[in-house]
Amino acid sequence: MNEDALIRIIKKAPVENDHWDFKGKWHENNGELLRDIINFANTPHHDDCYIILGVNDKNGKIIGVEKDPNRRNKQQLQDYLRRQPFAQNWHPLTNVETLVPCQ
């Protein structure tokens, strides 16, 4: 996703839909993270979907995750998903990107 598209979505916060979900922080529980990823992977539209972290899902305020102790990078997320038993050894495609807001 490019930065402009992400900014457009964040401006719609806290409105969520079947394409994006706002989370104020990284999941503390890996099971909850897995559930959210699978929910998006199972959408009937099969479009790209986004879990946008660092945005309060109640009021849409950007709060960031730079000091979140549960923060993961792309490799950590992919390693976690690869350890999960998916049917036919299929794993959802994921990416982790960081947006640094302009000062």
Biopython code that builds the backbone (N, CA, C, O; Angstrom):
import numpy as np
from Bio.PDB.StructureBuilder import StructureBuilder

atoms = [
    (1, "MET", "N", (0.852, -1.167, 0.000)),
    (1, "MET", "CA", (0.000, 0.000, 0.000)),
    (1, "MET", "C", (0.894, 1.224, 0.000)),
    (1, "MET", "O", (1.894, 1.279, 0.716)),
    (2, "ASN", "N", (0.527, 2.199, -0.804)),
    (2, "ASN", "CA", (1.337, 3.409, -0.790)),
    (2, "ASN", "C", (0.879, 4.337, 0.338)),
    (2, "ASN", "O", (-0.218, 4.197, 0.877)),
    (3, "GLU", "N", (1.735, 5.269, 0.672)),
    (3, "GLU", "CA", (1.492, 6.153, 1.810)),
    (3, "GLU", "C", (0.219, 6.982, 1.648)),
    (3, "GLU", "O", (-0.520, 7.164, 2.615)),
    (4, "ASP", "N", (-0.045, 7.483, 0.454)),
    (4, "ASP", "CA", (-1.251, 8.287, 0.235)),
    (4, "ASP", "C", (-2.512, 7.484, 0.503)),
    (4, "ASP", "O", (-3.450, 7.989, 1.120)),
    (5, "ALA", "N", (-2.547, 6.229, 0.042)),
    (5, "ALA", "CA", (-3.713, 5.377, 0.272)),
    (5, "ALA", "C", (-3.901, 5.127, 1.765)),
    (5, "ALA", "O", (-5.025, 5.153, 2.266)),
    (6, "LEU", "N", (-2.801, 4.886, 2.472)),
    (6, "LEU", "CA", (-2.888, 4.657, 3.915)),
    (6, "LEU", "C", (-3.403, 5.898, 4.631)),
    (6, "LEU", "O", (-4.237, 5.791, 5.530)),
    (7, "ILE", "N", (-2.931, 7.040, 4.256)),
    (7, "ILE", "CA", (-3.382, 8.283, 4.881)),
    (7, "ILE", "C", (-4.876, 8.484, 4.632)),
    (7, "ILE", "O", (-5.596, 8.917, 5.532)),
    (8, "ARG", "N", (-5.345, 8.179, 3.435)),
    (8, "ARG", "CA", (-6.785, 8.294, 3.144)),
    (8, "ARG", "C", (-7.603, 7.373, 4.047)),
    (8, "ARG", "O", (-8.660, 7.763, 4.543)),
    (9, "ILE", "N", (-7.116, 6.162, 4.259)),
    (9, "ILE", "CA", (-7.821, 5.225, 5.134)),
    (9, "ILE", "C", (-7.804, 5.730, 6.565)),
    (9, "ILE", "O", (-8.841, 5.718, 7.229)),
    (10, "ILE", "N", (-6.647, 6.176, 7.062)),
    (10, "ILE", "CA", (-6.540, 6.649, 8.446)),
    (10, "ILE", "C", (-7.474, 7.831, 8.691)),
    (10, "ILE", "O", (-8.016, 7.969, 9.788)),
    (11, "LYS", "N", (-7.668, 8.678, 7.692)),
    (11, "LYS", "CA", (-8.582, 9.811, 7.849)),
    (11, "LYS", "C", (-10.022, 9.354, 8.054)),
    (11, "LYS", "O", (-10.843, 10.122, 8.557)),
    (12, "LYS", "N", (-10.341, 8.127, 7.677)),
    (12, "LYS", "CA", (-11.681, 7.583, 7.874)),
    (12, "LYS", "C", (-11.860, 6.972, 9.264)),
    (12, "LYS", "O", (-12.975, 6.620, 9.648)),
    (13, "ALA", "N", (-10.772, 6.846, 10.012)),
    (13, "ALA", "CA", (-10.828, 6.243, 11.343)),
    (13, "ALA", "C", (-11.786, 7.032, 12.221)),
    (13, "ALA", "O", (-11.843, 8.257, 12.120)),
    (14, "PRO", "N", (-12.526, 6.366, 13.066)),
    (14, "PRO", "CA", (-12.447, 4.960, 13.445)),
    (14, "PRO", "C", (-13.338, 4.027, 12.632)),
    (14, "PRO", "O", (-13.580, 2.900, 13.065)),
    (15, "VAL", "N", (-13.830, 4.446, 11.483)),
    (15, "VAL", "CA", (-14.699, 3.603, 10.665)),
    (15, "VAL", "C", (-13.894, 2.435, 10.089)),
    (15, "VAL", "O", (-12.907, 2.631, 9.379)),
    (16, "GLU", "N", (-14.334, 1.226, 10.407)),
    (16, "GLU", "CA", (-13.674, 0.018, 9.921)),
    (16, "GLU", "C", (-14.629, -0.726, 8.984)),
    (16, "GLU", "O", (-15.841, -0.510, 9.009)),
    (17, "ASN", "N", (-14.060, -1.599, 8.165)),
    (17, "ASN", "CA", (-14.894, -2.395, 7.267)),
    (17, "ASN", "C", (-14.194, -3.722, 6.995)),
    (17, "ASN", "O", (-13.294, -4.111, 7.739)),
    (18, "ASP", "N", (-14.599, -4.418, 5.937)),
    (18, "ASP", "CA", (-13.995, -5.714, 5.647)),
    (18, "ASP", "C", (-12.695, -5.597, 4.852)),
    (18, "ASP", "O", (-12.199, -6.591, 4.322)),
    (19, "HIS", "N", (-12.143, -4.386, 4.769)),
    (19, "HIS", "CA", (-10.846, -4.169, 4.129)),
    (19, "HIS", "C", (-9.786, -3.665, 5.110)),
    (19, "HIS", "O", (-8.592, -3.838, 4.866)),
    (20, "TRP", "N", (-10.199, -3.055, 6.198)),
    (20, "TRP", "CA", (-9.225, -2.582, 7.181)),
    (20, "TRP", "C", (-9.799, -2.593, 8.587)),
    (20, "TRP", "O", (-11.006, -2.495, 8.805)),
    (21, "ASP", "N", (-8.868, -2.718, 9.534)),
    (21, "ASP", "CA", (-9.192, -2.767, 10.956)),
    (21, "ASP", "C", (-8.124, -1.955, 11.683)),
    (21, "ASP", "O", (-6.930, -2.136, 11.444)),
    (22, "PHE", "N", (-8.551, -1.072, 12.560)),
    (22, "PHE", "CA", (-7.613, -0.252, 13.328)),
    (22, "PHE", "C", (-7.353, -0.897, 14.680)),
    (22, "PHE", "O", (-8.268, -1.404, 15.329)),
    (23, "LYS", "N", (-6.109, -0.868, 15.087)),
    (23, "LYS", "CA", (-5.699, -1.363, 16.403)),
    (23, "LYS", "C", (-4.788, -0.320, 17.025)),
    (23, "LYS", "O", (-3.900, 0.213, 16.359)),
    (24, "GLY", "N", (-5.004, -0.032, 18.286)),
    (24, "GLY", "CA", (-4.180, 0.945, 18.980)),
    (24, "GLY", "C", (-2.767, 0.452, 19.240)),
    (24, "GLY", "O", (-1.832, 1.243, 19.357)),
    (25, "LYS", "N", (-2.621, -0.867, 19.329)),
    (25, "LYS", "CA", (-1.301, -1.440, 19.606)),
    (25, "LYS", "C", (-1.238, -2.836, 19.002)),
    (25, "LYS", "O", (-2.251, -3.396, 18.581)),
    (26, "TRP", "N", (-0.036, -3.382, 18.969)),
    (26, "TRP", "CA", (0.150, -4.751, 18.509)),
    (26, "TRP", "C", (-0.573, -5.694, 19.463)),
    (26, "TRP", "O", (-0.741, -5.384, 20.643)),
    (27, "HIS", "N", (-0.991, -6.820, 18.962)),
    (27, "HIS", "CA", (-1.680, -7.826, 19.757)),
    (27, "HIS", "C", (-0.742, -8.368, 20.834)),
    (27, "HIS", "O", (0.408, -8.705, 20.555)),
    (28, "GLU", "N", (-1.242, -8.448, 22.055)),
    (28, "GLU", "CA", (-0.464, -9.082, 23.128)),
    (28, "GLU", "C", (-0.556, -10.598, 23.010)),
    (28, "GLU", "O", (0.364, -11.316, 23.404)),
    (29, "ASN", "N", (-1.660, -11.074, 22.471)),
    (29, "ASN", "CA", (-1.943, -12.491, 22.366)),
    (29, "ASN", "C", (-1.799, -12.920, 20.902)),
    (29, "ASN", "O", (-2.497, -12.395, 20.034)),
    (30, "ASN", "N", (-0.905, -13.862, 20.623)),
    (30, "ASN", "CA", (-0.702, -14.320, 19.248)),
    (30, "ASN", "C", (-1.959, -14.931, 18.655)),
    (30, "ASN", "O", (-2.183, -14.832, 17.449)),
    (31, "GLY", "N", (-2.787, -15.566, 19.488)),
    (31, "GLY", "CA", (-4.034, -16.141, 19.002)),
    (31, "GLY", "C", (-4.976, -15.077, 18.466)),
    (31, "GLY", "O", (-5.653, -15.294, 17.461)),
    (32, "GLU", "N", (-5.022, -13.932, 19.129)),
    (32, "GLU", "CA", (-5.864, -12.824, 18.658)),
    (32, "GLU", "C", (-5.332, -12.270, 17.332)),
    (32, "GLU", "O", (-6.107, -11.944, 16.433)),
    (33, "LEU", "N", (-4.027, -12.170, 17.221)),
    (33, "LEU", "CA", (-3.418, -11.718, 15.964)),
    (33, "LEU", "C", (-3.751, -12.695, 14.842)),
    (33, "LEU", "O", (-4.144, -12.283, 13.751)),
    (34, "LEU", "N", (-3.594, -13.974, 15.107)),
    (34, "LEU", "CA", (-3.892, -14.995, 14.108)),
    (34, "LEU", "C", (-5.364, -14.928, 13.699)),
    (34, "LEU", "O", (-5.678, -15.022, 12.512)),
    (35, "ARG", "N", (-6.261, -14.766, 14.660)),
    (35, "ARG", "CA", (-7.692, -14.664, 14.352)),
    (35, "ARG", "C", (-7.962, -13.488, 13.419)),
    (35, "ARG", "O", (-8.699, -13.628, 12.442)),
    (36, "ASP", "N", (-7.369, -12.331, 13.712)),
    (36, "ASP", "CA", (-7.592, -11.156, 12.861)),
    (36, "ASP", "C", (-7.056, -11.379, 11.444)),
    (36, "ASP", "O", (-7.698, -10.980, 10.473)),
    (37, "ILE", "N", (-5.902, -12.004, 11.320)),
    (37, "ILE", "CA", (-5.338, -12.274, 9.997)),
    (37, "ILE", "C", (-6.220, -13.262, 9.239)),
    (37, "ILE", "O", (-6.496, -13.059, 8.057)),
    (38, "ILE", "N", (-6.663, -14.321, 9.899)),
    (38, "ILE", "CA", (-7.507, -15.316, 9.236)),
    (38, "ILE", "C", (-8.848, -14.714, 8.836)),
    (38, "ILE", "O", (-9.371, -15.027, 7.767)),
    (39, "ASN", "N", (-9.410, -13.852, 9.686)),
    (39, "ASN", "CA", (-10.671, -13.196, 9.328)),
    (39, "ASN", "C", (-10.536, -12.441, 8.006)),
    (39, "ASN", "O", (-11.423, -12.514, 7.156)),
    (40, "PHE", "N", (-9.443, -11.727, 7.836)),
    (40, "PHE", "CA", (-9.248, -11.003, 6.584)),
    (40, "PHE", "C", (-8.929, -11.955, 5.426)),
    (40, "PHE", "O", (-9.376, -11.733, 4.301)),
    (41, "ALA", "N", (-8.176, -12.989, 5.692)),
    (41, "ALA", "CA", (-7.847, -13.953, 4.629)),
    (41, "ALA", "C", (-9.094, -14.668, 4.114)),
    (41, "ALA", "O", (-9.125, -15.120, 2.969)),
    (42, "ASN", "N", (-10.116, -14.769, 4.953)),
    (42, "ASN", "CA", (-11.345, -15.477, 4.580)),
    (42, "ASN", "C", (-12.453, -14.568, 4.056)),
    (42, "ASN", "O", (-13.593, -15.014, 3.922)),
    (43, "THR", "N", (-12.154, -13.322, 3.760)),
    (43, "THR", "CA", (-13.202, -12.456, 3.222)),
    (43, "THR", "C", (-13.589, -12.943, 1.825)),
    (43, "THR", "O", (-12.739, -13.428, 1.079)),
    (44, "PRO", "N", (-14.861, -12.815, 1.475)),
    (44, "PRO", "CA", (-15.293, -13.310, 0.161)),
    (44, "PRO", "C", (-14.723, -12.510, -1.017)),
    (44, "PRO", "O", (-14.656, -13.027, -2.132)),
    (45, "HIS", "N", (-14.311, -11.255, -0.784)),
    (45, "HIS", "CA", (-13.812, -10.443, -1.894)),
    (45, "HIS", "C", (-12.366, -10.761, -2.258)),
    (45, "HIS", "O", (-11.953, -10.477, -3.383)),
    (46, "HIS", "N", (-11.591, -11.330, -1.363)),
    (46, "HIS", "CA", (-10.186, -11.690, -1.595)),
    (46, "HIS", "C", (-9.306, -10.503, -2.014)),
    (46, "HIS", "O", (-8.268, -10.695, -2.648)),
    (47, "ASP", "N", (-9.716, -9.291, -1.665)),
    (47, "ASP", "CA", (-8.887, -8.106, -1.897)),
    (47, "ASP", "C", (-7.829, -8.022, -0.806)),
    (47, "ASP", "O", (-7.901, -8.734, 0.195)),
    (48, "ASP", "N", (-6.848, -7.150, -1.004)),
    (48, "ASP", "CA", (-5.891, -6.879, 0.068)),
    (48, "ASP", "C", (-6.639, -6.273, 1.252)),
    (48, "ASP", "O", (-7.542, -5.455, 1.078)),
    (49, "CYS", "N", (-6.254, -6.681, 2.448)),
    (49, "CYS", "CA", (-6.858, -6.173, 3.675)),
    (49, "CYS", "C", (-5.743, -5.735, 4.609)),
    (49, "CYS", "O", (-4.607, -6.194, 4.498)),
    (50, "TYR", "N", (-6.084, -4.840, 5.530)),
    (50, "TYR", "CA", (-5.047, -4.206, 6.348)),
    (50, "TYR", "C", (-5.444, -4.150, 7.808)),
    (50, "TYR", "O", (-6.557, -3.749, 8.148)),
    (51, "ILE", "N", (-4.524, -4.553, 8.667)),
    (51, "ILE", "CA", (-4.630, -4.302, 10.097)),
    (51, "ILE", "C", (-3.700, -3.115, 10.327)),
    (51, "ILE", "O", (-2.480, -3.235, 10.215)),
    (52, "ILE", "N", (-4.286, -1.984, 10.644)),
    (52, "ILE", "CA", (-3.518, -0.739, 10.771)),
    (52, "ILE", "C", (-3.297, -0.484, 12.258)),
    (52, "ILE", "O", (-4.232, -0.201, 13.008)),
    (53, "LEU", "N", (-2.052, -0.592, 12.656)),
    (53, "LEU", "CA", (-1.682, -0.487, 14.070)),
    (53, "LEU", "C", (-1.268, 0.930, 14.413)),
    (53, "LEU", "O", (-0.718, 1.653, 13.583)),
    (54, "GLY", "N", (-1.543, 1.317, 15.654)),
    (54, "GLY", "CA", (-1.152, 2.640, 16.116)),
    (54, "GLY", "C", (-2.232, 3.681, 15.902)),
    (54, "GLY", "O", (-1.972, 4.880, 16.005)),
    (55, "VAL", "N", (-3.457, 3.228, 15.602)),
    (55, "VAL", "CA", (-4.592, 4.129, 15.438)),
    (55, "VAL", "C", (-5.683, 3.647, 16.387)),
    (55, "VAL", "O", (-6.117, 2.498, 16.310)),
    (56, "ASN", "N", (-6.121, 4.519, 17.273)),
    (56, "ASN", "CA", (-7.158, 4.172, 18.233)),
    (56, "ASN", "C", (-8.444, 3.831, 17.481)),
    (56, "ASN", "O", (-8.941, 4.632, 16.690)),
    (57, "ASP", "N", (-8.981, 2.627, 17.737)),
    (57, "ASP", "CA", (-10.172, 2.200, 17.002)),
    (57, "ASP", "C", (-11.470, 2.783, 17.555)),
    (57, "ASP", "O", (-12.545, 2.527, 17.013)),
    (58, "LYS", "N", (-11.375, 3.563, 18.625)),
    (58, "LYS", "CA", (-12.568, 4.205, 19.189)),
    (58, "LYS", "C", (-12.739, 5.641, 18.688)),
    (58, "LYS", "O", (-13.853, 6.088, 18.412)),
    (59, "ASN", "N", (-11.604, 6.360, 18.576)),
    (59, "ASN", "CA", (-11.714, 7.771, 18.193)),
    (59, "ASN", "C", (-10.882, 8.137, 16.958)),
    (59, "ASN", "O", (-10.942, 9.276, 16.493)),
    (60, "GLY", "N", (-10.116, 7.196, 16.427)),
    (60, "GLY", "CA", (-9.342, 7.442, 15.217)),
    (60, "GLY", "C", (-8.057, 8.223, 15.416)),
    (60, "GLY", "O", (-7.396, 8.578, 14.440)),
    (61, "LYS", "N", (-7.690, 8.496, 16.660)),
    (61, "LYS", "CA", (-6.465, 9.253, 16.930)),
    (61, "LYS", "C", (-5.234, 8.380, 16.667)),
    (61, "LYS", "O", (-5.192, 7.214, 17.058)),
    (62, "ILE", "N", (-4.242, 8.961, 16.004)),
    (62, "ILE", "CA", (-2.975, 8.257, 15.765)),
    (62, "ILE", "C", (-2.168, 8.284, 17.057)),
    (62, "ILE", "O", (-1.872, 9.349, 17.599)),
    (63, "ILE", "N", (-1.818, 7.093, 17.541)),
    (63, "ILE", "CA", (-1.075, 7.001, 18.798)),
    (63, "ILE", "C", (0.295, 6.345, 18.616)),
    (63, "ILE", "O", (1.151, 6.439, 19.496)),
    (64, "GLY", "N", (0.501, 5.686, 17.486)),
    (64, "GLY", "CA", (1.807, 5.092, 17.192)),
    (64, "GLY", "C", (2.069, 3.804, 17.953)),
    (64, "GLY", "O", (1.366, 3.477, 18.909)),
    (65, "VAL", "N", (3.084, 3.081, 17.519)),
    (65, "VAL", "CA", (3.463, 1.819, 18.161)),
    (65, "VAL", "C", (4.972, 1.701, 18.369)),
    (65, "VAL", "O", (5.478, 0.622, 18.681)),
    (66, "GLU", "N", (5.684, 2.805, 18.198)),
    (66, "GLU", "CA", (7.149, 2.707, 18.247)),
    (66, "GLU", "C", (7.691, 2.170, 19.568)),
    (66, "GLU", "O", (8.786, 1.609, 19.587)),
    (67, "LYS", "N", (6.958, 2.324, 20.678)),
    (67, "LYS", "CA", (7.433, 1.822, 21.971)),
    (67, "LYS", "C", (6.657, 0.589, 22.423)),
    (67, "LYS", "O", (6.778, 0.170, 23.574)),
    (68, "ASP", "N", (5.874, 0.014, 21.543)),
    (68, "ASP", "CA", (5.053, -1.152, 21.868)),
    (68, "ASP", "C", (5.953, -2.377, 22.051)),
    (68, "ASP", "O", (6.654, -2.754, 21.112)),
    (69, "PRO", "N", (5.955, -3.008, 23.225)),
    (69, "PRO", "CA", (6.830, -4.166, 23.450)),
    (69, "PRO", "C", (6.430, -5.387, 22.622)),
    (69, "PRO", "O", (7.228, -6.314, 22.482)),
    (70, "ASN", "N", (5.222, -5.410, 22.073)),
    (70, "ASN", "CA", (4.760, -6.539, 21.262)),
    (70, "ASN", "C", (4.957, -6.311, 19.766)),
    (70, "ASN", "O", (4.535, -7.127, 18.947)),
    (71, "ARG", "N", (5.591, -5.214, 19.420)),
    (71, "ARG", "CA", (5.804, -4.865, 18.020)),
    (71, "ARG", "C", (6.612, -5.961, 17.323)),
    (71, "ARG", "O", (7.567, -6.501, 17.880)),
    (72, "ARG", "N", (6.205, -6.272, 16.096)),
    (72, "ARG", "CA", (6.885, -7.288, 15.304)),
    (72, "ARG", "C", (7.327, -6.695, 13.970)),
    (72, "ARG", "O", (6.762, -5.711, 13.492)),
    (73, "ASN", "N", (8.333, -7.303, 13.389)),
    (73, "ASN", "CA", (8.704, -6.917, 12.028)),
    (73, "ASN", "C", (8.170, -7.984, 11.073)),
    (73, "ASN", "O", (7.575, -8.971, 11.506)),
    (74, "LYS", "N", (8.381, -7.785, 9.796)),
    (74, "LYS", "CA", (7.852, -8.698, 8.788)),
    (74, "LYS", "C", (8.342, -10.125, 9.009)),
    (74, "LYS", "O", (7.553, -11.068, 8.947)),
    (75, "GLN", "N", (9.623, -10.289, 9.265)),
    (75, "GLN", "CA", (10.183, -11.628, 9.440)),
    (75, "GLN", "C", (9.586, -12.321, 10.662)),
    (75, "GLN", "O", (9.260, -13.507, 10.599)),
    (76, "GLN", "N", (9.439, -11.607, 11.757)),
    (76, "GLN", "CA", (8.856, -12.202, 12.958)),
    (76, "GLN", "C", (7.417, -12.659, 12.711)),
    (76, "GLN", "O", (7.014, -13.733, 13.158)),
    (77, "LEU", "N", (6.653, -11.840, 11.998)),
    (77, "LEU", "CA", (5.272, -12.201, 11.697)),
    (77, "LEU", "C", (5.220, -13.423, 10.781)),
    (77, "LEU", "O", (4.440, -14.345, 11.021)),
    (78, "GLN", "N", (6.038, -13.435, 9.745)),
    (78, "GLN", "CA", (6.042, -14.574, 8.831)),
    (78, "GLN", "C", (6.517, -15.850, 9.521)),
    (78, "GLN", "O", (5.971, -16.925, 9.275)),
    (79, "ASP", "N", (7.525, -15.741, 10.380)),
    (79, "ASP", "CA", (8.000, -16.913, 11.126)),
    (79, "ASP", "C", (6.885, -17.474, 11.998)),
    (79, "ASP", "O", (6.695, -18.689, 12.064)),
    (80, "TYR", "N", (6.151, -16.597, 12.664)),
    (80, "TYR", "CA", (5.036, -17.032, 13.509)),
    (80, "TYR", "C", (3.978, -17.755, 12.666)),
    (80, "TYR", "O", (3.519, -18.834, 13.038)),
    (81, "LEU", "N", (3.597, -17.164, 11.541)),
    (81, "LEU", "CA", (2.569, -17.779, 10.703)),
    (81, "LEU", "C", (3.024, -19.115, 10.129)),
    (81, "LEU", "O", (2.212, -20.030, 9.996)),
    (82, "ARG", "N", (4.291, -19.248, 9.790)),
    (82, "ARG", "CA", (4.818, -20.499, 9.230)),
    (82, "ARG", "C", (4.760, -21.650, 10.249)),
    (82, "ARG", "O", (4.720, -22.820, 9.868)),
    (83, "ARG", "N", (4.755, -21.313, 11.522)),
    (83, "ARG", "CA", (4.667, -22.344, 12.564)),
    (83, "ARG", "C", (3.226, -22.809, 12.803)),
    (83, "ARG", "O", (3.000, -23.753, 13.559)),
    (84, "GLN", "N", (2.253, -22.153, 12.164)),
    (84, "GLN", "CA", (0.846, -22.498, 12.371)),
    (84, "GLN", "C", (0.409, -23.552, 11.355)),
    (84, "GLN", "O", (0.849, -23.531, 10.205)),
    (85, "PRO", "N", (-0.458, -24.473, 11.781)),
    (85, "PRO", "CA", (-0.910, -25.540, 10.866)),
    (85, "PRO", "C", (-2.060, -25.086, 9.970)),
    (85, "PRO", "O", (-3.221, -25.170, 10.372)),
    (86, "PHE", "N", (-1.763, -24.616, 8.784)),
    (86, "PHE", "CA", (-2.777, -24.212, 7.827)),
    (86, "PHE", "C", (-3.085, -25.376, 6.886)),
    (86, "PHE", "O", (-2.207, -26.181, 6.574)),
    (87, "ALA", "N", (-4.329, -25.458, 6.441)),
    (87, "ALA", "CA", (-4.731, -26.507, 5.513)),
    (87, "ALA", "C", (-3.891, -26.430, 4.243)),
    (87, "ALA", "O", (-3.614, -25.346, 3.729)),
    (88, "GLN", "N", (-3.496, -27.585, 3.752)),
    (88, "GLN", "CA", (-2.698, -27.714, 2.533)),
    (88, "GLN", "C", (-1.418, -26.883, 2.587)),
    (88, "GLN", "O", (-0.877, -26.483, 1.556)),
    (89, "ASN", "N", (-0.944, -26.630, 3.805)),
    (89, "ASN", "CA", (0.285, -25.853, 4.019)),
    (89, "ASN", "C", (0.225, -24.468, 3.371)),
    (89, "ASN", "O", (1.255, -23.915, 2.984)),
    (90, "TRP", "N", (-0.978, -23.912, 3.254)),
    (90, "TRP", "CA", (-1.176, -22.565, 2.712)),
    (90, "TRP", "C", (-1.026, -21.569, 3.849)),
    (90, "TRP", "O", (-1.551, -21.795, 4.940)),
    (91, "HIS", "N", (-0.319, -20.472, 3.615)),
    (91, "HIS", "CA", (-0.149, -19.420, 4.618)),
    (91, "HIS", "C", (-0.540, -18.084, 4.006)),
    (91, "HIS", "O", (-0.202, -17.807, 2.855)),
    (92, "PRO", "N", (-1.248, -17.255, 4.766)),
    (92, "PRO", "CA", (-1.631, -15.941, 4.219)),
    (92, "PRO", "C", (-0.395, -15.090, 3.931)),
    (92, "PRO", "O", (0.595, -15.143, 4.661)),
    (93, "LEU", "N", (-0.471, -14.315, 2.867)),
    (93, "LEU", "CA", (0.611, -13.388, 2.549)),
    (93, "LEU", "C", (0.481, -12.175, 3.459)),
    (93, "LEU", "O", (-0.600, -11.601, 3.586)),
    (94, "THR", "N", (1.567, -11.794, 4.081)),
    (94, "THR", "CA", (1.547, -10.658, 5.000)),
    (94, "THR", "C", (2.728, -9.741, 4.724)),
    (94, "THR", "O", (3.710, -10.126, 4.089)),
    (95, "ASN", "N", (2.606, -8.544, 5.209)),
    (95, "ASN", "CA", (3.683, -7.574, 5.118)),
    (95, "ASN", "C", (3.572, -6.661, 6.333)),
    (95, "ASN", "O", (2.482, -6.469, 6.871)),
    (96, "VAL", "N", (4.661, -6.118, 6.748)),
    (96, "VAL", "CA", (4.680, -5.135, 7.831)),
    (96, "VAL", "C", (5.412, -3.920, 7.292)),
    (96, "VAL", "O", (6.572, -4.008, 6.887)),
    (97, "GLU", "N", (4.730, -2.796, 7.290)),
    (97, "GLU", "CA", (5.326, -1.548, 6.835)),
    (97, "GLU", "C", (5.157, -0.515, 7.934)),
    (97, "GLU", "O", (4.189, -0.558, 8.694)),
    (98, "THR", "N", (6.096, 0.410, 8.017)),
    (98, "THR", "CA", (6.039, 1.468, 9.003)),
    (98, "THR", "C", (5.893, 2.804, 8.293)),
    (98, "THR", "O", (6.636, 3.119, 7.364)),
    (99, "LEU", "N", (4.931, 3.573, 8.745)),
    (99, "LEU", "CA", (4.749, 4.920, 8.223)),
    (99, "LEU", "C", (5.192, 5.889, 9.307)),
    (99, "LEU", "O", (4.680, 5.867, 10.427)),
    (100, "VAL", "N", (6.130, 6.722, 8.966)),
    (100, "VAL", "CA", (6.590, 7.755, 9.894)),
    (100, "VAL", "C", (5.918, 9.049, 9.495)),
    (100, "VAL", "O", (6.197, 9.585, 8.423)),
    (101, "PRO", "N", (5.026, 9.568, 10.348)),
    (101, "PRO", "CA", (4.317, 10.795, 9.978)),
    (101, "PRO", "C", (5.266, 11.984, 9.837)),
    (101, "PRO", "O", (6.270, 12.094, 10.540)),
    (102, "CYS", "N", (4.915, 12.864, 8.910)),
    (102, "CYS", "CA", (5.699, 14.087, 8.729)),
    (102, "CYS", "C", (5.573, 14.961, 9.973)),
    (102, "CYS", "O", (4.504, 15.050, 10.577)),
    (103, "GLN", "N", (6.631, 15.576, 10.330)),
    (103, "GLN", "CA", (6.637, 16.445, 11.515)),
    (103, "GLN", "C", (6.087, 17.814, 11.177)),
    (103, "GLN", "O", (6.013, 18.681, 12.047)),
]
sb = StructureBuilder()
sb.init_structure("model")
sb.init_model(0)
sb.init_chain("A")
sb.init_seg("    ")
for serial, (resi, resn, name, xyz) in enumerate(atoms, 1):
    if name == "N":
        sb.init_residue(resn, " ", resi, " ")
    sb.init_atom(name, np.array(xyz, "f"), 0.0, 1.0, " ", f" {name:<3s}", serial, name[0])
structure = sb.get_structure()
